[in-house]
């Protein structure tokens, strides 16, 4: 069955045929059954689509898609007119106001709902709200008071302290920003929004589109286990989503809500308060109890949530296995994709992430283009990340996860892997920002990458996190992160970049002091005699490092046997032009002098703590035999770095369109 939706001539009293279409997508979503398609024709649909049913299997789905050549926009906002001069005493700029009946918000008023949750750090003590105001599509900043709105000044566009604390400040700019402020009067049943739009007069405002977000989501079921949904070809924006930590319910503009098998493709997702797509957990496993009760630290609540999730049905059979591909994510306040537990066994590929968490209106420890907890067997590949506060952040239980064939550039940070025990495979990526990698984990294999900036390498000896049976959500145990147990083969490392502190360094010399083999580690462990936990804290995990090329005087691990040390500057450039994503670099013969056999499951071994091999999500062996552009490598003689086929001299390579 195909249900048609069209704003021109559509009516929900129709039968949904092409000749008599529905007017709203949500009406069709209450009728669509497995095997049905909801075909949406051009228009701006201001609604939240709440599918009543899901599909039965990967081949018996319910599909929501834009009609051929149609431009379909689903917005969480409404247009607001009737703005008047506010005539505020002492205002140095023109301030306008509009008074709204609270009925426009239904049971969710974003201008009363405080943006809050575990690990949301700034601003404090004043609070922001989930609401937003858009002037000709551009999001304004929320003022903290009417006084601030009346006299806006050049202000920092981002407090944005780094992960390790406010001593590390991310670069920011100062500029005058357009702002809004809201007052909710429950007794009168009204919400008054004040705004500064620039030096426009009241007579000029009708020529501009002013919108406010009124809905939390744009596409989200009300019940869990609404499985096998396809969302294809839509533009979505202006959702008033809440802060999405791993201990929270994690609502997204598109929300899979503890389901299985969603396919989200060819969508343009932007201007959401927090997260565009949620592959998150559901509320019975906990909802921000750390900040609400202050009885236990957030780490402890998150650990409890993992075990609650298992009781709630967290398994490969019931949740996860989502696919997100060929989507564009931009101007998202917190994340492009967020998830905890519900992201297992998912496939995120061929997407474009930019301007994520760059508004810097608020800051917390859950910000990235992709921020996932417990991404067991999740594959993230062939994506592009630029102009993001952080590209990818894999936190807790990144076991069987693979980050492959991605390009990162002009981000504040590219990649972070935190408090996980592996195996996690990072291969054939370009990390071209000045700050490449926070390695706050162990058991990561770094193969055939290009690192153009610094890495921070940290142990975590005050938080034990779970590890699992291979390719399963069943918890096998939990352990501290000693750091190390990494495999580092065939990478380019560039030096000459100043780290933000002494922990942020180029190259691999920060591994000095680690054992160079498991046999050496085992010998040291035996030498401790009958000592137990305390002894293991004193022995640095083994690392396996070889065949790397160090440029611009990047320092190397002292015990690496086969390597190239060079002062050559390859003049790396990564940029996008009208022809696509381009990489330029100057290559010397020395850079091409090392080759090595293609690494596979047998060569990489298994991690010390989780005792799992580096293999495919289905448990079959893998081999790293293609480069960033999917060109085959000579499995007997692979070159260093993510690109095969480089030649001596100037190289210009188009990665993709």
C-alpha positions as CSV (number, residue, x, y, z in Angstrom):
1,X,0.0,0.0,0.0
2,X,1.3,3.5,-0.9
3,X,-0.1,6.4,1.1
4,X,0.4,9.9,-0.5
5,X,0.8,13.1,1.5
6,X,0.5,16.5,-0.1
7,X,-0.1,19.9,1.3
8,X,-1.6,21.1,-2.0
9,X,-5.1,19.7,-2.0
10,X,-4.4,17.3,0.7
11,X,-6.8,16.5,3.6
12,X,-6.6,13.9,6.3
13,X,-10.2,13.1,5.5
14,X,-9.1,11.7,2.2
15,X,-8.2,8.1,1.5
16,X,-4.4,8.7,0.9
17,X,-4.4,7.9,-2.7
18,X,-2.4,9.8,-5.3
19,X,-5.6,11.6,-6.4
20,X,-6.8,12.2,-2.8
21,X,-3.7,12.6,-0.6
22,X,-3.5,13.2,3.1
23,X,-2.4,16.6,4.3
24,X,-0.1,15.4,7.2
25,X,2.5,12.8,7.4
26,X,1.5,11.9,10.9
27,X,-2.0,10.9,9.8
28,X,-0.5,8.4,7.3
29,X,1.9,7.2,10.1
30,X,-1.1,6.1,12.1
31,X,-2.3,3.8,9.3
32,X,0.9,2.5,7.7
33,X,1.6,-1.2,8.3
34,X,4.5,-3.5,7.4
35,X,5.2,-3.3,3.7
36,X,3.6,0.1,3.3
37,X,5.2,3.3,1.9
38,X,4.3,6.8,2.9
39,X,5.2,9.0,-0.1
40,X,5.5,12.7,0.7
41,X,5.2,15.4,-1.9
42,X,6.9,18.8,-1.8
43,X,6.0,21.2,1.1
44,X,6.9,22.4,4.5
45,X,5.3,20.1,7.1
46,X,5.2,21.6,10.6
47,X,4.4,18.5,12.6
48,X,5.9,15.6,14.6
49,X,5.6,12.3,12.8
50,X,4.9,9.6,15.4
51,X,4.7,6.2,13.7
52,X,2.2,3.9,15.3
53,X,3.6,0.7,13.8
54,X,6.9,-0.7,12.8
55,X,8.0,-3.2,10.2
56,X,8.4,-6.9,10.8
57,X,11.9,-7.4,9.3
58,X,14.6,-5.9,7.1
59,X,12.7,-6.9,4.0
60,X,9.2,-6.0,5.4
61,X,9.6,-2.4,6.4
62,X,7.5,0.7,6.7
63,X,9.0,3.3,4.5
64,X,8.6,7.1,4.7
65,X,10.2,8.9,1.8
66,X,10.1,12.0,-0.3
67,X,8.5,11.7,-3.7
68,X,10.8,11.8,-6.7
69,X,12.2,15.3,-7.2
70,X,10.2,16.6,-4.2
71,X,11.6,18.9,-1.6
72,X,10.1,17.9,1.7
73,X,10.9,19.8,4.9
74,X,9.7,18.7,8.3
75,X,10.0,21.4,10.9
76,X,9.6,21.5,14.7
77,X,8.8,25.2,14.4
78,X,6.0,27.6,13.7
79,X,6.1,30.9,12.0
80,X,5.4,33.8,14.4
81,X,4.0,37.1,13.2
82,X,2.6,40.2,15.0
83,X,5.8,41.4,16.5
84,X,5.6,44.7,18.2
85,X,8.1,47.2,19.6
86,X,8.7,46.3,23.2
87,X,9.5,49.9,24.3
88,X,11.8,48.7,27.1
89,X,13.3,51.4,29.2
90,X,17.0,51.8,28.8
91,X,17.3,49.6,25.7
92,X,20.2,50.6,23.4
93,X,18.9,48.4,20.5
94,X,15.4,47.8,19.0
95,X,13.7,45.1,20.9
96,X,10.5,43.5,19.7
97,X,8.1,41.2,21.5
98,X,5.2,38.9,20.7
99,X,2.7,37.4,23.2
100,X,1.6,33.8,22.4
101,X,-1.2,31.7,23.8
102,X,0.4,28.6,25.5
103,X,-2.0,26.4,23.5
104,X,0.4,26.6,20.6
105,X,2.9,24.5,22.5
106,X,0.5,21.7,23.6
107,X,1.9,19.8,26.6
108,X,5.6,20.8,25.8
109,X,6.6,24.5,26.1
110,X,10.3,24.8,25.2
111,X,10.5,28.3,26.7
112,X,9.6,26.8,30.1
113,X,11.7,23.6,29.7
114,X,15.2,24.2,31.1
115,X,18.0,22.6,29.1
116,X,19.4,20.2,31.7
117,X,20.9,16.8,32.4
118,X,23.9,14.9,33.6
119,X,27.2,16.3,32.4
120,X,25.8,19.6,31.1
121,X,28.4,21.9,32.6
122,X,27.8,25.4,31.2
123,X,26.1,27.9,31.5
124,X,25.8,27.8,35.3
125,X,24.2,29.0,37.5
126,X,21.8,30.6,35.0
127,X,20.1,28.2,32.7
128,X,19.1,28.0,29.1
129,X,15.9,26.5,27.7
130,X,15.2,24.0,24.9
131,X,13.4,26.8,22.9
132,X,15.0,28.7,20.0
133,X,14.1,31.6,17.7
134,X,15.1,31.6,14.1
135,X,15.5,34.7,11.9
136,X,15.4,33.8,8.2
137,X,16.6,30.4,9.2
138,X,19.4,31.5,11.5
139,X,19.3,30.5,15.1
140,X,19.6,33.3,17.7
141,X,21.2,33.1,21.1
142,X,19.2,33.1,24.3
143,X,19.8,36.0,26.6
144,X,20.0,35.4,30.3
145,X,17.9,38.4,31.2
146,X,16.0,41.3,29.7
147,X,18.8,43.6,30.8
148,X,21.2,41.6,28.7
149,X,18.8,41.7,25.7
150,X,18.4,45.4,26.0
151,X,22.1,46.1,25.9
152,X,23.8,43.4,23.9
153,X,27.6,43.6,23.8
154,X,30.3,41.8,22.0
155,X,30.4,38.5,23.9
156,X,32.2,35.2,23.8
157,X,30.4,32.9,21.4
158,X,31.6,29.9,23.4
159,X,32.6,29.2,27.0
160,X,33.4,25.7,25.8
161,X,36.0,24.3,28.2
162,X,37.6,21.1,27.0
163,X,37.0,17.6,28.2
164,X,39.7,17.7,30.8
165,X,38.5,21.0,32.4
166,X,38.2,24.7,32.2
167,X,41.9,25.2,32.1
168,X,41.9,24.3,28.5
169,X,39.8,26.9,26.5
170,X,38.8,26.2,23.0
171,X,39.5,29.2,20.7
172,X,36.5,31.4,20.3
173,X,35.6,34.7,18.7
174,X,33.9,37.8,20.1
175,X,31.0,39.3,18.2
176,X,27.6,41.0,18.8
177,X,24.9,38.3,18.6
178,X,21.2,38.5,18.0
179,X,19.3,37.3,21.0
180,X,15.9,36.4,22.5
181,X,14.4,36.1,26.0
182,X,11.2,34.5,27.1
183,X,8.8,34.9,30.0
184,X,6.1,32.3,30.7
185,X,3.0,33.3,32.6
186,X,1.2,30.1,33.6
187,X,-1.6,32.0,35.2
188,X,-2.4,34.0,32.1
189,X,-1.6,31.1,29.9
190,X,0.8,33.1,27.7
191,X,4.4,33.1,26.7
192,X,6.1,36.4,25.8
193,X,9.1,36.3,23.6
194,X,11.4,39.3,23.3
195,X,14.0,39.5,20.6
196,X,16.7,41.6,19.1
197,X,17.0,41.0,15.3
198,X,19.4,43.7,14.4
199,X,18.6,47.2,13.3
200,X,15.3,46.5,11.6
201,X,12.2,48.5,12.1
202,X,8.8,47.0,13.0
203,X,7.7,47.7,9.4
204,X,10.6,45.7,7.9
205,X,10.0,42.6,10.0
206,X,7.1,41.2,7.9
207,X,9.6,40.8,5.0
208,X,11.5,38.2,7.0
209,X,10.6,34.7,8.3
210,X,10.6,34.5,12.1
211,X,10.1,31.0,13.5
212,X,10.1,29.5,17.0
213,X,10.5,25.8,17.8
214,X,7.5,24.3,19.5
215,X,8.0,20.5,19.1
216,X,10.5,18.3,20.8
217,X,11.0,16.0,17.9
218,X,10.2,15.8,14.2
219,X,10.1,12.1,13.7
220,X,9.7,9.9,16.8
221,X,7.5,7.0,17.9
222,X,5.8,7.2,21.3
223,X,6.5,3.6,22.1
224,X,9.7,1.5,22.1
225,X,10.4,-1.4,19.7
226,X,8.9,0.4,16.7
227,X,11.2,-1.5,14.4
228,X,12.3,-1.5,10.8
229,X,11.4,2.0,9.8
230,X,12.9,3.7,6.7
231,X,13.3,7.5,6.6
232,X,14.5,8.7,3.2
233,X,15.1,12.0,1.5
234,X,13.7,14.5,4.0
235,X,15.1,17.8,5.3
236,X,14.4,18.3,9.0
237,X,15.1,21.1,11.4
238,X,14.0,23.2,14.4
239,X,13.4,20.5,17.0
240,X,13.4,21.6,20.6
241,X,15.3,18.5,21.9
242,X,16.7,18.2,25.4
243,X,20.3,17.7,26.4
244,X,21.2,14.0,25.7
245,X,23.6,12.4,28.1
246,X,24.0,8.6,28.2
247,X,22.1,8.4,31.5
248,X,19.2,10.4,30.0
249,X,16.4,9.4,27.7
250,X,18.3,10.8,24.8
251,X,15.6,12.3,22.5
252,X,16.6,13.3,19.0
253,X,15.0,15.2,16.2
254,X,14.8,11.8,14.6
255,X,14.4,9.3,17.5
256,X,14.6,5.5,17.0
257,X,13.6,5.1,20.7
258,X,15.0,1.7,21.7
259,X,14.1,0.0,18.4
260,X,15.8,-2.1,15.8
261,X,16.7,-1.9,12.2
262,X,16.0,1.7,11.2
263,X,17.3,3.0,7.9
264,X,17.9,6.7,7.7
265,X,19.2,7.9,4.3
266,X,19.7,11.0,2.1
267,X,18.4,13.4,4.8
268,X,19.5,17.0,5.5
269,X,19.4,17.4,9.3
270,X,20.2,20.8,10.8
271,X,19.4,23.5,13.4
272,X,18.4,21.2,16.2
273,X,18.8,22.4,19.8
274,X,20.8,19.3,20.7
275,X,20.9,16.0,18.7
276,X,19.7,15.3,15.2
277,X,19.5,11.5,15.4
278,X,19.2,9.5,18.6
279,X,20.1,5.8,18.7
280,X,19.7,6.0,22.5
281,X,18.1,4.2,25.4
282,X,14.7,4.6,26.9
283,X,13.5,6.1,30.2
284,X,13.0,2.9,32.3
285,X,16.8,2.5,32.3
286,X,17.2,5.8,34.1
287,X,16.8,9.5,33.3
288,X,19.5,12.0,34.6
289,X,19.3,10.6,38.2
290,X,22.9,11.8,39.0
291,X,22.1,15.5,38.6
292,X,18.5,15.2,39.9
293,X,19.3,13.3,43.2
294,X,23.1,13.9,43.7
295,X,23.2,10.7,45.6
296,X,25.8,9.0,43.4
297,X,28.2,10.2,40.7
298,X,27.1,10.1,37.1
299,X,29.7,7.3,36.4
300,X,27.9,5.1,39.0
301,X,24.5,5.8,37.6
302,X,25.7,5.0,34.1
303,X,27.1,1.7,35.2
304,X,23.7,0.9,36.8
305,X,22.0,1.9,33.6
306,X,23.9,-0.7,31.6
307,X,22.6,-3.5,33.9
308,X,19.1,-2.0,33.8
309,X,19.4,-2.0,30.0
310,X,20.2,-5.7,30.0
311,X,17.1,-6.4,32.1
312,X,15.1,-4.2,29.7
313,X,16.1,-6.3,26.7
314,X,19.4,-4.8,25.5
315,X,20.5,-7.4,23.0
316,X,21.5,-7.7,19.4
317,X,18.1,-9.4,18.8
318,X,15.9,-6.6,20.1
319,X,17.6,-3.2,19.6
320,X,20.2,-1.6,17.3
321,X,21.3,-2.6,13.9
322,X,20.5,0.8,12.5
323,X,21.9,2.2,9.3
324,X,22.5,5.9,8.6
325,X,24.0,6.8,5.3
326,X,24.3,9.7,2.8
327,X,23.0,12.3,5.3
328,X,24.2,15.8,5.9
329,X,24.4,17.0,9.5
330,X,25.0,20.7,10.3
331,X,24.3,23.4,12.8
332,X,23.4,20.9,15.5
333,X,23.8,22.2,19.0
334,X,25.2,19.0,20.6
335,X,25.4,16.1,18.2
336,X,24.7,14.9,14.7
337,X,24.2,11.3,16.0
338,X,23.9,10.4,19.7
339,X,23.3,7.0,21.3
340,X,23.8,4.8,24.3
341,X,23.2,1.0,24.1
342,X,20.6,1.5,21.3
343,X,23.5,2.1,18.8
344,X,24.9,-1.5,18.9
345,X,25.7,-3.2,15.6
346,X,24.9,-0.1,13.6
347,X,26.4,1.1,10.4
348,X,27.0,4.9,10.0
349,X,28.6,5.7,6.6
350,X,29.0,8.2,3.8
351,X,27.7,11.1,5.8
352,X,28.9,14.7,6.1
353,X,29.1,16.4,9.5
354,X,30.0,20.1,9.8
355,X,29.2,23.0,12.2
356,X,28.3,20.6,15.0
357,X,28.4,22.1,18.5
358,X,30.0,25.2,17.0
359,X,27.4,27.7,18.2
360,X,29.0,27.3,21.7
361,X,25.8,28.5,23.5
362,X,26.3,25.8,26.1
363,X,28.9,23.1,26.9
364,X,28.9,19.6,28.4
365,X,30.8,16.4,28.2
366,X,28.6,14.8,25.5
367,X,29.3,16.9,22.5
368,X,30.5,15.6,19.1
369,X,29.5,15.0,15.5
370,X,28.9,11.4,16.6
371,X,28.8,10.6,20.3
372,X,28.1,7.0,21.2
373,X,28.3,4.9,24.4
374,X,28.4,1.1,24.2
375,X,28.7,1.1,20.4
376,X,29.3,-2.6,20.3
377,X,30.2,-3.9,16.8
378,X,29.2,-0.5,15.3
379,X,30.9,0.5,12.1
380,X,31.6,4.2,11.3
381,X,33.2,4.7,7.9
382,X,33.4,6.9,4.8
383,X,32.3,10.0,6.6
384,X,33.5,13.6,6.5
385,X,33.9,15.8,9.6
386,X,35.0,19.4,9.6
387,X,34.3,22.5,11.7
388,X,33.1,20.5,14.6
389,X,34.0,20.9,18.3
390,X,34.7,17.2,18.2
391,X,34.3,14.8,15.3
392,X,33.7,11.3,16.9
393,X,33.6,10.5,20.6
394,X,33.3,6.8,21.5
395,X,32.7,6.4,25.2
396,X,32.4,3.2,27.3
397,X,32.3,-0.2,25.7
398,X,33.5,0.6,22.2
399,X,34.1,-3.1,21.7
400,X,34.2,-4.5,18.2
401,X,33.8,-0.9,16.9
402,X,35.5,0.2,13.7
403,X,36.3,3.8,12.6
404,X,37.5,3.4,9.1
405,X,37.9,5.4,5.8
406,X,36.9,8.8,7.3
407,X,38.4,12.3,6.8
408,X,38.7,14.8,9.6
409,X,39.9,18.4,9.2
410,X,39.5,21.9,10.7
411,X,37.9,20.5,13.9
412,X,38.9,21.5,17.4
413,X,39.4,17.7,18.0
414,X,39.0,14.8,15.6
415,X,38.5,11.7,17.6
416,X,38.2,10.6,21.2
417,X,38.0,7.0,22.6
418,X,37.3,6.9,26.3
419,X,37.3,4.3,29.1
420,X,36.9,1.2,26.9
421,X,39.0,-1.9,26.6
422,X,38.7,-2.8,22.9
423,X,39.1,-4.2,20.5
424,X,38.5,-1.0,18.6
425,X,39.9,-0.7,15.1
426,X,40.8,2.8,13.6
427,X,42.1,2.4,10.1
428,X,42.6,4.3,6.8
429,X,41.6,7.7,8.2
430,X,43.0,11.2,7.7
431,X,43.2,13.2,10.9
432,X,44.2,16.6,9.6
433,X,43.2,18.9,12.5
434,X,45.8,20.3,14.9
435,X,44.3,18.1,17.7
436,X,43.8,14.6,16.4
437,X,43.1,12.1,19.1
438,X,42.2,11.7,22.8
439,X,43.3,8.1,23.6
440,X,41.7,7.6,27.0
441,X,41.3,3.9,26.4
442,X,43.2,0.7,25.7
443,X,43.0,-2.1,23.1
444,X,42.8,0.3,20.1
445,X,44.5,-0.7,16.8
446,X,45.7,2.3,14.7
447,X,46.4,1.1,11.2
448,X,47.3,3.0,8.0
449,X,46.1,6.4,9.3
450,X,47.6,9.9,8.8
451,X,47.9,11.9,12.0
452,X,48.7,15.6,11.3
453,X,48.4,16.8,14.9
454,X,48.6,15.9,18.5
455,X,47.4,13.0,20.6
456,X,46.6,12.8,24.3
457,X,47.3,9.5,26.0
458,X,45.7,8.9,29.4
459,X,45.0,6.0,31.8
460,X,41.9,6.1,34.0
461,X,42.4,4.3,37.3
462,X,39.3,5.5,39.1
463,X,36.5,4.3,36.8
464,X,35.9,0.6,36.1
465,X,33.8,0.1,32.9
466,X,32.2,-3.1,31.5
467,X,33.6,-5.3,28.8
468,X,31.5,-7.9,27.0
469,X,31.5,-11.4,25.6
470,X,32.5,-11.2,21.9
471,X,29.7,-9.7,19.7
472,X,27.2,-9.7,22.6
473,X,25.8,-7.3,25.2
474,X,26.4,-9.9,27.9
475,X,28.8,-8.4,30.4
476,X,31.9,-10.5,30.9
477,X,33.4,-8.2,33.6
478,X,34.5,-4.7,34.2
479,X,38.0,-3.1,34.6
480,X,40.0,0.0,34.9
481,X,41.6,1.5,31.9
482,X,45.4,1.0,32.3
483,X,46.0,2.4,28.8
484,X,48.2,0.7,26.2
485,X,47.4,-2.7,24.7
486,X,47.4,-0.7,21.4
487,X,48.5,-1.8,17.9
488,X,50.1,1.0,16.0
489,X,51.2,0.1,12.4
490,X,51.7,1.8,9.1
491,X,50.7,5.4,10.1
492,X,52.1,8.8,9.1
493,X,52.8,11.1,12.0
494,X,53.5,14.8,11.5
495,X,55.2,16.8,14.2
496,X,55.6,20.5,14.6
497,X,52.3,21.1,16.3
498,X,52.2,22.5,19.8
499,X,49.9,20.6,22.1
500,X,47.6,22.3,24.5
501,X,49.4,20.9,27.5
502,X,52.2,18.4,28.3
503,X,49.9,15.5,27.8
504,X,49.1,16.4,24.2
505,X,52.0,15.3,21.9
506,X,52.8,14.5,18.3
507,X,54.1,11.0,17.3
508,X,54.2,8.0,19.5
509,X,57.0,8.7,22.1
510,X,54.4,8.9,24.8
511,X,54.3,5.1,24.7
512,X,57.9,5.0,26.0
513,X,57.9,2.9,29.2
514,X,55.3,0.4,28.0
515,X,56.2,-3.2,27.3
516,X,57.0,-3.9,23.7
517,X,55.3,-7.4,23.7
518,X,52.9,-9.5,25.6
519,X,55.6,-11.9,26.5
520,X,57.5,-9.0,28.3
521,X,54.4,-8.0,30.1
522,X,53.7,-11.5,31.2
523,X,57.2,-11.9,32.5
524,X,56.8,-8.7,34.6
525,X,53.4,-9.9,35.9
526,X,54.9,-13.3,36.9
527,X,57.7,-11.5,38.7
528,X,55.2,-9.8,41.1
529,X,54.7,-13.2,42.8
530,X,51.5,-13.4,44.7
531,X,50.7,-9.7,44.5
532,X,47.4,-9.0,42.8
533,X,45.5,-5.8,41.8
534,X,48.2,-3.3,43.0
535,X,50.8,-5.1,40.9
536,X,48.9,-4.7,37.7
537,X,48.6,-1.0,38.3
538,X,52.4,-0.7,38.2
539,X,52.9,-2.6,34.9
540,X,52.3,-0.7,31.7
541,X,50.4,-2.6,29.2
542,X,52.2,-3.9,26.1
543,X,52.0,-1.9,22.9
544,X,52.8,-3.2,19.4
545,X,54.3,-0.5,17.3
546,X,56.0,-0.8,13.9
547,X,56.3,0.4,10.3
548,X,55.4,4.0,11.0
549,X,56.7,7.1,9.2
550,X,57.5,10.2,11.3
551,X,57.6,13.6,9.5
552,X,58.3,17.1,10.6
553,X,60.5,15.6,13.4
554,X,57.6,13.8,15.1
555,X,59.0,11.7,18.0
556,X,58.7,7.9,17.8
557,X,58.3,5.1,20.4
558,X,61.9,4.3,21.4
559,X,61.5,0.5,20.8
560,X,60.0,0.7,17.4
561,X,62.2,-1.4,15.1
562,X,61.2,-0.4,11.5
563,X,60.4,3.2,11.1
564,X,61.3,6.4,9.2
565,X,62.4,9.6,11.0
566,X,62.4,12.7,8.9
567,X,62.3,16.4,9.1
568,X,60.4,16.6,5.8
569,X,57.2,18.8,5.8
570,X,54.7,17.2,3.4
571,X,52.7,20.4,3.3
572,X,49.4,18.6,3.9
573,X,46.3,20.3,2.7
574,X,42.7,18.9,3.1
575,X,39.9,21.0,1.7
576,X,36.7,20.9,-0.3
577,X,36.3,22.7,-3.6
578,X,33.8,22.5,-6.4
579,X,35.2,19.1,-7.5
580,X,35.0,17.4,-4.1
581,X,37.1,16.7,-1.1
582,X,40.8,17.1,-2.0
583,X,44.1,16.1,-0.3
584,X,47.4,17.6,-1.3
585,X,50.8,16.6,0.0
586,X,54.5,16.6,-1.0
587,X,55.8,13.0,-1.0
588,X,59.4,11.9,-0.7
589,X,60.9,8.5,-1.6
590,X,61.6,8.0,2.1
591,X,57.9,8.2,2.8
592,X,57.3,5.3,0.4
593,X,60.2,3.2,1.5
594,X,58.4,1.0,4.1
595,X,56.0,-1.8,3.1
596,X,54.5,-4.5,5.3
597,X,52.1,-7.4,4.9
598,X,48.4,-6.5,5.2
599,X,47.3,-6.8,8.8
600,X,44.5,-9.2,9.6
601,X,42.7,-10.8,12.5
602,X,45.5,-13.3,13.2
603,X,48.2,-10.6,13.1
604,X,46.4,-8.2,15.4
605,X,45.7,-10.8,18.1
606,X,43.3,-10.3,20.9
607,X,43.0,-7.6,23.6
608,X,44.4,-8.4,27.0
609,X,41.2,-7.6,29.1
610,X,38.2,-8.4,26.9
611,X,40.1,-11.3,25.2
612,X,38.4,-10.6,21.9
613,X,40.0,-10.6,18.5
614,X,39.9,-7.8,15.9
615,X,37.3,-9.2,13.6
616,X,34.1,-8.4,11.7
617,X,30.8,-7.9,13.6
618,X,29.6,-11.3,12.5
619,X,32.8,-12.9,14.0
620,X,34.5,-13.7,10.7
621,X,38.2,-12.7,10.2
622,X,39.0,-9.3,8.7
623,X,41.9,-8.0,6.7
624,X,42.9,-4.4,6.0
625,X,43.4,-4.7,2.3
626,X,41.9,-1.5,0.9
627,X,42.9,2.1,1.3
628,X,40.8,5.2,2.1
629,X,39.5,5.4,-1.4
630,X,38.7,1.6,-1.4
631,X,41.5,0.9,-3.7
632,X,43.0,-2.6,-3.2
633,X,46.3,-2.9,-1.5
634,X,49.1,-5.3,-2.3
635,X,48.5,-7.6,0.7
636,X,52.1,-8.7,0.6
637,X,53.5,-5.1,0.5
638,X,51.1,-2.4,1.8
639,X,52.4,1.1,1.9
640,X,52.2,3.4,5.0
641,X,49.3,5.7,5.4
642,X,45.7,5.8,4.2
643,X,46.4,6.3,0.5
644,X,48.0,3.8,-1.9
645,X,49.3,4.9,-5.2
646,X,51.2,8.0,-4.0
647,X,54.2,9.0,-6.0
648,X,57.3,11.0,-5.3
649,X,56.6,14.7,-5.7
650,X,53.4,16.7,-5.5
651,X,50.2,14.6,-5.1
652,X,46.7,15.9,-5.4
653,X,44.0,13.2,-4.6
654,X,40.3,13.6,-4.8
655,X,38.8,11.5,-2.0
656,X,35.2,11.8,-3.0
657,X,32.7,14.2,-4.5
